[in-house]
Amino acid sequence: MNKKIEILCTLGPKSLNSKFLKFSNNNISLLRLNMSHIETKNLSKLIKFIRKYSDVPICIDTEGAQIRSKVKKKQYYKKNSTLILSKVKGNFTIYPNDIFDKLKTNDIMDIGFNDLKAKVISKKNDNIKLNVISSGLLEKNKGIHLINRKIKINFLTKKDWEAIEIAKSHNIKNYALSFTNSENDIIKFKKILPHCKKIYKIETEYAVKRFEKLIKYGDNFLIDRGDLSKEITTEMIPVVQRKILNISNKRKNKNIYIATNFLETMIDNKSPTRGEANDIYSSLEMGAKGLVLAAETAIGNFTIESVLFLKNMIQVY
């Protein structure tokens, strides 16, 4: 395995077991815990379990400045149907809670990755009525993007602060800041974690536009092609990836990691597509410091096989 290129893997239901964690010791560079899918009350126990079987460093990935759905029962909504968003109680609420009060009539919400889009029609007391303008599935814990405007959100959630304190008590030395948008975000995150390795995630169009300024303040950045594709068109993802890597390659000691969809096929299939293999190789050629597997290792049916294929691609490169 090429020691210069790192493999980062997200842990989830399919990989939080002794077999995968033992396998990680000689095959993975960093084990990612996504706080968007982990309760802080379980974090300490989870860290202890991982360390029982693996010596690979753990990375705490913050929720960051993103609106997320809280849903009691997932449901498919057809175009022109009505969706009710509740402030406190109801099937559909949002997090952080204070975002509810900031929503306005005509706001358009892009919910998750199943094409569900809904427009705010009216707001009364503790309920917001939305008209579904694009059919899709409403699920819990999915990112929500406002298409028509931006809402200022704190760069760390209350849950993030709690997770960082717990992680510090376990001597965790790796952290990722989701939805990094400004130089100030980086400066503040550095002050909170002065002696740790920090990865700043590029997931918004605004961050892409400011990247030449952002890179002056941080050393490690991650292009999250999933959430980024909610803000820019899919055909622009490879353009942006090349732009960021070209900027980084001109500077010393700057590292770019890339995440999302490298081996999406291997969530349900034992073998990847030729297109996925080409994507991996192209990303390495562009100068990526590391590649990230997310759903492939968190919820995929071929977790170990996915890592081994990625490892083989790195060896070929």
N, C-alpha and C positions, 0 to 999 in steps of 0.2 A: 504493500500500500504506500502511495506517495505521502510521505509524512508532512509535506507542505500544504496539503489540501485536507480540510477537516470535514467529517461527516457529523452533522447534528441531527438528532432524532427527537421527535416529540413523543412523550410517554402518554399512554392512555389505556383503556380497558384491555386492549389486545397485547400490550407490551409490559404491563405492570405485573410481571410474573417472574419467578426465579430463572426460568429457562432463557428468556430474552435478556434479562439483566446480566446473567453470567456471560452470555454471548457478547454483550456490549463491551466487556473489558478489553478485548483485543480488536474491536472493529469500529468503535464509535468514539468520537472526540468529546462530545457534549450531549448530556441528556436534558431535554427541555421540559419544564413543567409549565403549562399554559394556565395562568391564574384565571382566565376567563371560564375555565371548565373545572376548577378545583375550589372547594370550600376551604377557607382558612382554618377551620376547626380540624380539618383532616391533614393539613400540610405537614405538621411535625411528624405524625405517624408515617406519612408517605415517604418523607426524607429518610427516616430510620429504616424503612423497609427496603428502599433502593440501596442504601449503603450496606445493608446486610449481604447483598449479592454482587454489588458493582462498585468499583473504585473510580469510575468515570465521573468527572466533575458534573455537578447539577447546575442548571441555569434556571433562574426564576424569571419567567416572562410575564411582565405586568399586563393588566387590562388596558391601562392607558386611556387616552382621550377618545373613547368611542361609546356611542349609544348602543345598548344591547337589549334584546327582547327577553321578557320573562313571560312564559306561557305555561298554563296549567295543562292544557290539552291541545296537541297539534291539530291543525285543521287546514284543509285545502279551500281556498277562496277563489271563486270565479270572477271574471271581469264584470264590473258594475254591481257587485254585491256590496253589502255594508259590513264594515269592520269597526268594532268598538274598542278604543284604547282607554283603559281606566287608570286613574291616578294612583289608587291604593289597592282596591279589591276588584277582581274581575279575571277573566281568562287571559287577557292580554294587558300587561303593564310594561314599563320600560325602566332601565337602569343606566345611569344614575337617576334617582327619583326626581331631582330638581329640574330635569330636562322637560318634564311634562308642562310646567308653567311657562316655558320658553317657546313652546310650539304655537304656531299661528295658523289661521285660516289660509288655505291654498298651499301650505307646506306639502311637499311630496316626499314620502318615505320609501326608500328602497330597502326591503327587508330580506336579509339572508342571501342565499345564492340560488334560489329557485324562482327567480323572476317576479316575485311578489312586490308590487308597487301600489301604494295607496295615497290618496290625496285628502288632506284635512278639509272637511266640509263645514263642520261647526264644532264649537267648544262650549260646553255648558257644565258648570260646577266641576265634578270630578270625572267627567267623561268627555272623550273626544270622538266624534263621528267621522269615519273615513270612508271614502268611496274607492273601491278597488279598481285601479286603472290597468293593471296587468295581473293576470291569474298567477297563483303560486301557493306554496305551502308555508303556513305560519308555524314556526317551530321555536322552542325555547333556546335562549342563549345564542342568538344569531345577531350579527352586526347590523346596525341600522344606519343608513346614510341619507342625509337630507340632500335631495338633488338640486333644489332651487336656491339654497343659501347655507351658510355655515353658522353653527352655534358654538360659542366659546365653552370649552369643557376643560376642567382641571387636568393637568398632565398626568396625575396619579389619582386613583380612586381611593376611598377610605379602605377598601379591601386590599389595595396594593400596599398601602402603608403598613397594614397589619401583617401582610405576607413578608414584607421586607424585614420587619422586626423578628419574625419567627425564623426566617432564613438566616439572619445574622446570628441568632442564638445557636444555630447549627453550623456556623462557620462556612456558609455558602459564599463563594467568591465570584460567581458569574450571574449577571443580570441583564435583561433586555428591556428597553423602554419602547413600548408600543406607541405608534402614532406620534413619533417625534416630529414636531413641526417647526420649532424655532431654536435659535442658538441658546435662548434662555432656558429652554427645556433641558438641553444638554448640560449647561452650567449648573442648574439646580440638581440634576441627577448625579453629577460628579460630586457635589458637596455632600449629598446623602450617602454616597458609596465611594469614598475617596480611594480606598485601597483594593478595589475590586475591578474585574474585567467587565466592561459595559458595552453592550451592543445596542445601537440606535436603529430602530426600524423605520424604514421609509415606506409609508403606506398611503400617502395622500398626494394629490396633485401639487398642493402648496409646498410640501417638503421637496418634491422633485424640482420645482422651480427655484427653491432656495438652496439646493444641495451644494453648490460651490461655496456658499457661506457656512453651511452646516459642517462640512468636512474639515474646516479650520479648527473646529472645537472638539471633534471626536475622532477616534481612530478606527472604530469598528462599526460598520453599518450593514444592515440587512434589507434587501429588497424583498418585500412581501408582495408577490405578484397577485395574490388572491384579493386582499382588501384594496390594493392599488387599482385593480381592474374595475372596482366599483366607482372610481373617480375619473379614470381615463378609459378610452376604448381599448378593447382587447388587442386590436392591431397596433396600438401604440406601445404595448408592454415591451416587445423586443427593442423598440426604438429607445425607450427610457432606460432599459437595462444596459444597453450599449453606451448611452450617454453617461450614466453614472459610473460605469466601469472605466470609461475613457478618462473621466475627470480624476478618478482614484488612481489609475495607473501612472499618472503624471506626478504623483506625490509619493514620498517615502513613508513607509510604515503605516499605510492606510489599507484596511482590509474590508472587502465586500463579500457578504454572504448572500445567497439567493435561496428563496423558499417558494413553494407551492407548485403543485402539478408535475413534478419531475417524473414520478412513477404512479400517476393516478390510476392507470390501468391495473396496477398490481394490488390495488385495494381488494379486488375480486378475482384477479387472474394471476397465475403463477409466472407469466412472462410479460414483459413490457412491449410497447410498440417500437417500431424503428424510429418513429418521430420522437418518442421520449428519449431514446438513446442518443439521437442527434442533438436534442435540446441540452442534455447533460454535457456532451462533448463540447458543444458550442459555448456553453457557459464557462467551462474550464478554459477553453481557448481565449475567452475574453478577459480572463484573469481573476475569476472568482476564487476567494480564499477558502470558502467552504460551501457545501450544499446541504440543504435542509429537507428532511423527510417529515411530513406532518401527519396527514390522515393515513398515509401508507403504514406508519408504525403505531399510530394511536388507535385506529379503528380497523385497520386492514387485516385481511385474512392471511397475508403472506409477509409478515413483518421481517423475519430473518432473511427471507429470499430477497426482499427489497433492498435491504442493507448490503447484502452480498453482491447484488447486481451493481449497485452504486460503487461499491469498492472495486469491482472488476473494471468498471468504466474508468475509474481514476487510475488504475494500474495500466490500462491500455493507453491512456493519455500520457 
